[in-house]
């Protein structure tokens, strides 16, 4: 595979670069099996449409053809753009306080996932995959408390699962 180097210059990172070491959407860690691609997540509606609005050039333009993106001034975006119509994210300040944010991915897990999906591999992968696996408890809670297909049941929890590439629509 030809080595491709990506250089990032956006609102949150300047001059950060990384190499793609795997083919896009392939060669994932054996313990990491996301159910949704970044393109699917963006099309369904995640993060109030606020995610990746200033850094689209880093990723495949194809990801954005059906993406629900918010271009207004509200820092929380628009919950109506989320598949379940609710906000299910904590502010970036909370993520930082909990130590979830690392300098290579200042936007958090979804940025890590987008870059991982593109083919970047780093020493932080194991930590992020462990965090992703921990979300499975929410799948169990939705399955244990909701009738299959009742999309009104636990909407906030279902939206949070979408943010972590779990297909909470088909639970």
N, C-alpha and C positions, 0 to 999 in steps of 0.2 A: 504494500500500500504506500502510495506517495505521501510523504509527510506534508501536512498543511498547517501553517501557522496563522492563527487568528490574533489580531491586535485590537484591543478594545479602547475606545475613546468615547465615553458617554458621560452622563451627569454624575455617575457614582464611581467611575473608574477611568483613569487616564494612563495610557501606556501599558496597561496590563496585557500580556500575551500568553498564549498557550498553544500547544500542538495537539492536533487530532491524531489519536493513536489507534482508533478503531473505526470501522465503518459506521456511518450514521444508523442508529436504531439497532445495532448488532453488537455482539460480543459483550453482553452484560455479565456482571458477576452472577454466579449461579444462584445466589440468595436474593437477587433483585429482579423481580418480575412485575414491573408496573403494568397496569391494565390499560392505561391511556398514554398516548404520545403527547408531547407538548402541543402539537397542532390540534389534536382532538380536545385537549383541555381548553385551549384558547377559544376554540369554536363553541364549546359548551357554555363557556362563561365562568371565569374564575377571577378572584381578587378584585372584584368590582370593576374589571376592565383596565385597571391601573398598571398592570404588569407589562414590562417590556416596551412601553410606549416610546421611550427615548433611545432604545438600543436595538431596534429592529435590524439594522444593518449587520449585526453580528450573526443573525440566525437566518435560516432559509426563508425567503420571501413567501414561499408556499405556506408556511405556518400561519400567515396573516391574512390569507385570502378570505377566510370566514370568521376570523377572530372578532370577538366582541370587545372592543377597546374603548376606553373612556378618554376623552380629550379635554374635559373641563378642569376646573380649579380645585374641586374637592379632593383633599389628600386621601380620602377613603374610596374614591371612585363612586360608582353607582351600583348599589346592591341589585337593582333591576337587571343589570347585565349578567349577574351570576345566575347559573342555571336554576338554583332553588330560590332566587330572589331575596336572599338574606346575606348579610355580612358574616363571615366566619373566620376572620383573620384578626390577629392581635397586631398592634402597631409595631413598626420596626424597632422603636425604642425598647419595647418589651423583649423582642427577639435578642437585641444586643445585651440587655441586662441579664438574660438567662444564658448568655454565652453561646447562642446558637449561630451567630454570624461570625464568619471568618473572612479575613481581608480578600481572599481570592474570589469570594462570592458575596459581595456586600448586600445583595438583595435577598439572600437566604436560600432555602432548600430548592425552590422552583428554578432559580437561576442555576444552581448546581446541577439539577436534573436536566435542564435544557442543554447545558454544556456537556454533561455526561452522555446524553442522547446523541449529540453531535459527534462524539468520539473522544472527548477529553477524558483522561484518566489521571487521578492525583492521589496523594496520600490521604486526602480527606474523604475518599470514597467510602471506606469502611464505616466511618462515623455517620455519614449521611444515609447509607443503606440501613444502618441500625435504627436511625430515627424513622425512616420509612417503614421498616418492619414493625415498629412500635405502634403505628397507626392501625394495625390489624385489629387491635382490641375494639376500635370503633366500628369496624365491620361487624364484629360479633354482637356489639350492642344494638346496632340497627337491625340485624337479623333476628335477635332475641326479643326485640320490642316492637317490631313493625310487621304488618302483613306484607307479603311480597308485592312489590309494585305500588305500595301506598307512598307516593312521593311527598305527601304532606306530613308524614311521620318523621320526626327528627330532621327537619330540613337543615338546620345549622350544622348538625353533625354530618349529614350527607354532603353538604357543601364543603366542609373541611376535608372530607375524604377525597372529593374531586381535586382539591388543591394538592393532594398527595398522590395523584395519578391512580386512585382506586375508582373503579366504576360503580359508584353508589347509586346510579340510576337503576341498575338491574339487580337490586337486592330485594 
